[in-house]
Amino acid sequence: MLPLGRRCNLSGVSATDMLIELRSRLEEAGAALRSRELDPEAALALIEECAELAAQASAQVEEHSRAALEPLPDLPGQLPLPAA
């Protein structure tokens, strides 16, 4: 049976690592739910835990995407590139 109290500290973790952890947790959750060994309260807690992890992963991926789209700041001493 799945340890329900397991929480992940995902601060400082890359988006890729977070998505890998999410996939692993969802696979474990799916197996536990299919086994029908969980009582309804435990199943609900497991689903909520996975939803929380998915929300954290989504926020992390969105943050990385925004950072990739932002222009880099001008650094002191750099000359602008000529227009092509």
C-alpha positions as CSV (number, residue, x, y, z in Angstrom):
1,M,0.0,0.0,0.0
2,L,1.1,3.6,-0.7
3,P,2.4,5.8,2.1
4,L,-0.1,8.5,2.1
5,G,1.7,11.0,4.4
6,R,4.6,11.3,2.0
7,R,5.0,14.9,1.0
8,C,7.5,16.3,-1.4
9,N,9.6,19.4,-0.8
10,L,9.7,20.8,-4.3
11,S,11.3,24.2,-3.7
12,G,14.5,24.5,-5.6
13,V,13.7,21.5,-7.8
14,S,13.9,21.9,-11.6
15,A,10.7,21.7,-13.6
16,T,11.9,18.4,-15.2
17,D,12.5,16.8,-11.8
18,M,9.1,18.0,-10.7
19,L,7.4,16.5,-13.7
20,I,9.2,13.2,-13.2
21,E,8.1,13.2,-9.5
22,L,4.6,14.0,-10.6
23,R,4.5,11.2,-13.1
24,S,5.9,8.7,-10.5
25,R,3.4,9.8,-7.9
26,L,0.5,9.6,-10.3
27,E,1.5,6.1,-11.4
28,E,1.7,5.0,-7.8
29,A,-1.6,6.6,-7.0
30,G,-3.2,4.9,-10.0
31,A,-1.9,1.5,-8.9
32,A,-3.2,2.1,-5.4
33,L,-6.6,3.2,-6.6
34,R,-6.9,0.2,-9.0
35,S,-6.0,-2.2,-6.2
36,R,-9.1,-1.0,-4.3
37,E,-7.2,-1.5,-1.0
38,L,-7.7,2.1,0.0
39,D,-10.7,3.2,2.0
40,P,-12.6,6.2,0.5
41,E,-10.9,8.7,2.9
42,A,-7.4,7.5,2.0
43,A,-8.3,7.5,-1.7
44,L,-9.5,11.1,-1.4
45,A,-6.3,12.1,0.5
46,L,-4.2,10.5,-2.2
47,I,-6.1,12.3,-5.0
48,E,-5.7,15.6,-3.2
49,E,-2.0,15.0,-2.7
50,C,-1.6,14.4,-6.4
51,A,-3.6,17.5,-7.3
52,E,-1.4,19.6,-5.1
53,L,1.7,18.2,-6.7
54,A,0.3,18.8,-10.1
55,A,-0.5,22.4,-9.2
56,Q,3.0,22.9,-8.0
57,A,4.5,21.4,-11.1
58,S,2.3,23.6,-13.3
59,A,3.3,26.7,-11.5
60,Q,7.0,25.7,-11.8
61,V,6.7,25.0,-15.5
62,E,4.8,28.3,-16.1
63,E,7.5,30.2,-14.2
64,H,10.3,28.6,-16.3
65,S,8.3,29.4,-19.5
66,R,7.9,33.0,-18.5
67,A,11.6,33.3,-17.7
68,A,12.5,31.9,-21.1
69,L,10.4,34.5,-22.9
70,E,11.7,37.5,-21.0
71,P,14.4,39.5,-22.6
72,L,17.8,39.5,-20.9
73,P,18.7,42.6,-19.1
74,D,21.4,44.9,-20.5
75,L,24.6,44.3,-18.7
76,P,26.9,47.2,-17.9
77,G,29.7,47.6,-20.5
78,Q,27.9,45.8,-23.3
79,L,27.4,47.5,-26.6
80,P,24.1,47.1,-28.5
81,L,24.2,44.9,-31.6
82,P,23.8,46.7,-34.8
83,A,20.4,46.3,-36.5
84,A,20.5,43.8,-39.4
